[in-house]
Amino acid sequence: MDALWRRGPSPVDEIIADAAPGQGWSDATVKALIGRLLKKGALESVREGGRVRYRPLVARDDYLAAESQGFLDRMFGGELAPFVSHFSERGRLTPADVARLKALIEKLDDDG
């Protein structure tokens, strides 16, 4: 999906060239993933100029929101605080991370 969000509608060979090397996937794996995404309604195929191009039907922000919430629901009972606590307790938050979180919380408080 990331390849299509970045590139726009693309034929399978371009998706493979973009996605496969970075993930260590074979051509068959990428094609299988495209097939699953088509069945789920996340992609559509469009014939353009004699080639089939695939394009995302799900916006990146909508996908991230759904996946993020699903992860929180499965792993942390839908709550964000235990997620952040998990990282802070294991020393995974850098001072820059903490500063960004504080700024976000301050902005949320200011926005009411």
C-alpha positions in Angstrom: 0.0 0.0 0.0 2.8 2.4 0.8 4.2 2.0 -2.7 0.9 2.9 -4.2 0.3 5.8 -1.8 3.6 7.2 -2.8 3.5 6.4 -6.5 -0.1 6.6 -7.4 -1.8 4.1 -9.8 0.9 1.6 -10.9 1.3 -1.7 -12.8 2.3 -4.8 -10.9 5.9 -4.8 -12.2 6.4 -1.3 -10.8 4.8 -2.2 -7.4 7.1 -5.2 -7.2 10.2 -3.2 -8.1 9.3 -0.6 -5.4 8.0 -2.9 -2.6 9.7 -6.3 -2.9 13.4 -5.4 -2.3 12.9 -3.4 0.8 10.7 -6.1 2.4 12.7 -9.1 1.1 9.6 -10.3 -0.7 9.4 -12.4 -3.9 7.4 -11.3 -6.9 4.8 -14.0 -6.0 4.4 -12.6 -2.5 3.7 -9.1 -3.8 1.2 -10.5 -6.3 -0.5 -12.5 -3.6 -0.7 -9.4 -1.4 -2.2 -7.4 -4.2 -4.8 -10.2 -4.7 -5.7 -10.1 -1.0 -6.0 -6.3 -1.0 -8.2 -6.5 -4.1 -10.5 -8.9 -2.3 -10.7 -6.7 0.8 -11.6 -3.7 -1.3 -8.5 -1.8 -0.4 -7.3 -1.7 -4.1 -8.9 -1.6 -7.4 -7.5 -2.6 -10.8 -8.0 -0.3 -13.8 -7.0 -1.0 -17.4 -5.1 2.0 -18.8 -3.2 1.9 -22.1 -3.3 -1.8 -22.4 -1.9 -2.3 -18.8 -3.6 -3.1 -15.6 -2.8 -0.5 -12.9 -3.7 -0.8 -9.3 -4.7 2.1 -7.1 -5.6 2.4 -3.5 -9.2 2.8 -2.4 -8.2 3.5 1.2 -6.5 6.8 2.1 -3.3 6.4 4.1 -4.6 8.4 7.0 -7.8 6.3 7.3 -5.7 3.1 7.1 -3.3 4.3 9.8 -6.2 5.3 12.0 -7.9 1.9 11.7 -4.7 -0.1 12.1 -3.5 2.0 15.1 -6.8 1.7 16.9 -6.9 -2.1 16.1 -3.4 -2.4 17.6 -4.4 -0.4 20.7 -7.6 -2.5 21.1 -5.8 -5.8 20.8 -2.7 -5.1 22.9 -3.7 -2.4 25.4 -7.4 -2.6 25.8 -7.9 0.4 23.5 -6.1 2.8 25.8 -3.2 4.9 24.8 -1.6 5.6 28.2 -0.6 1.9 28.8 1.0 1.9 25.3 3.1 5.0 26.1 3.9 3.6 29.6 5.1 0.3 28.0 7.8 2.3 26.1 8.7 4.6 28.9 9.2 1.7 31.3 11.6 0.0 29.0 13.7 3.2 28.3 12.5 3.4 24.7 11.5 7.0 24.8 14.2 9.5 24.0 14.3 13.0 25.5 13.1 14.2 22.1 10.1 11.8 22.2 9.2 13.0 25.7 9.4 16.6 24.6 7.1 15.9 21.6 4.6 14.1 23.8 4.6 17.0 26.3 4.1 19.5 23.4 1.2 17.3 22.1 -0.5 17.1 25.5 -0.1 20.9 26.0 -1.6 21.5 22.6 -4.5 19.2 23.4 -5.0 21.0 26.7 -5.0 24.4 24.9 -7.5 23.2 22.2 -9.8 22.2 25.0 
